[in-house]
Amino acid sequence: METIAKRILPRQQRRFLPADERQLGFGDIFSDHMFLMDYHDGRWQAPRIEPFAPLQLSPAAMGLHYAQLIFEGLKCYRRADGRLALFRPKDNFVRFAHSAQRLCIPDFDQGLALAALKELLLIDQAWVPSTPGASLYIRPFIVATEPHLGVRPAREYLFMIITGPVGPYYPEGFAPINIYVEPQYSRTAPGGLGEIKAAANYAASLFAAEEAHKKGYTQILWLDPCHHKYVEEVGSMNMFFVLDGELLTSPLAGTVLPGITRQSVLTLAKDWGLKVAERPLPIEEIIGAQESGLLTEAFGTGTAAVVSPVGRLHYQDQDLVVGGGQTIGPLTQRLYDEITGIQYGLRPDSHDWIFPLT
Ligand SMILES: Cc1ncc(COP(=O)(O)O)c(C=O)c1O
């Protein structure tokens, strides 16, 4: 990795670091450096790390026109002992490689990507916040850069990693959010891109999400795109329900992102001897369970929010209050404490999920 570091330009003046890390929002502040690697002439070129700066990109770059653009999201944590660590980063790069394959983006060396990320993080380690709950968000992405108008896979790409300190994903923090169950629009389709992190999926979600925000809801719960009958996932989270004592989530049937937090929750719940099932979940079953008092908890899972309790679900003209609305259920709390405990070095890492950096 020596070759990457050699190209670093003199360290810039730091642009902004909030005096009070508890004021950190999400996604507006970026660290000093970025990782770049170009693809042209049939291969990935020498990687480099440079000061964070705007890109030079042709207005005809294919990624701008045809959305050949994929990304990932993970975090770097400053642990209780002051050391830095990542959570299951190899899984992010495996998923990233799968996204690349699906969008005809050339395969990349996952080991090199992880080593490059490590080097970038060591250079910008002062940017990793130390306040509990805050972290450094990491955004790897690949965009088609070849200047060409016409729909086909590009022949030139840019692989980048940018980072920035973040606080809680939702302004509510670790508190129940209200969710709008979308009865009409879809973000993906069977055979589509739902199981990868393609930028196009997020563009497809915007209109319905804006409508839900105007009605006062934090997120959308998507139903299956064929029948609008089965629960799938939330805008940036997988969805879980505790129903009659059983932990339920929808299966990964191609339209749902295989979340790394989702996988961690399933593993922990099984470790703890809980009844767990991945099966199709009709929204009518959730409503029925709520009416008969069997729906005790609902929560979303994702890198950004970790575990996010859901206090209210709105479906058509029904308002479903979960577990009293403002309380955090015991399993939701336990999972949040366990996963953040592992991430911040407060609990044992019995599954080898932690990738230490320092
Ligand atoms: C659509 C969608 N579903 C689920 C997730 C949760 O995935 P993970 O736990 O890997 O962050 C995310 C976030 O990456 C997402 O964007």
The ligand as an SDF file (V2000), in Angstrom:
LIG
                    3D

 16 16  0  0  0  0  0  0  0  0999 V2000
  -32.3250   -0.3020    1.0500 C   0  0  0  0  0  0  0  0  0  0  0  0
  -31.5400   -0.6910    2.2280 C   0  0  0  0  0  0  0  0  0  0  0  0
  -31.9370   -1.7350    2.9770 N   0  0  0  0  0  0  0  0  0  0  0  0
  -31.2340   -2.1430    4.0630 C   0  0  0  0  0  0  0  0  0  0  0  0
  -30.0720   -1.5070    4.4460 C   0  0  0  0  0  0  0  0  0  0  0  0
  -29.2960   -2.0150    5.6300 C   0  0  0  0  0  0  0  0  0  0  0  0
  -28.0970   -2.6350    5.2250 O   0  0  0  0  0  0  0  0  0  0  0  0
  -26.8260   -2.6840    6.1940 P   0  0  0  0  0  0  0  0  0  0  0  0
  -27.2820   -3.3080    7.4610 O   0  0  0  0  0  0  0  0  0  0  0  0
  -25.8320   -3.5070    5.4640 O   0  0  0  0  0  0  0  0  0  0  0  0
  -26.3920   -1.2750    6.3750 O   0  0  0  0  0  0  0  0  0  0  0  0
  -29.6200   -0.4050    3.7090 C   0  0  0  0  0  0  0  0  0  0  0  0
  -28.3800    0.2770    4.0740 C   0  0  0  0  0  0  0  0  0  0  0  0
  -27.3430   -0.0320    3.5520 O   0  0  0  0  0  0  0  0  0  0  0  0
  -30.3550    0.0100    2.5770 C   0  0  0  0  0  0  0  0  0  0  0  0
  -29.9520    1.0540    1.8470 O   0  0  0  0  0  0  0  0  0  0  0  0
  1  2  1  0
  2  3  1  0
  2 15  2  0
  3  4  2  0
  4  5  1  0
  5  6  1  0
  5 12  2  0
  6  7  1  0
  7  8  1  0
  8  9  2  0
  8 10  1  0
  8 11  1  0
 12 13  1  0
 12 15  1  0
 13 14  2  0
 15 16  1  0
M  END
$$$$
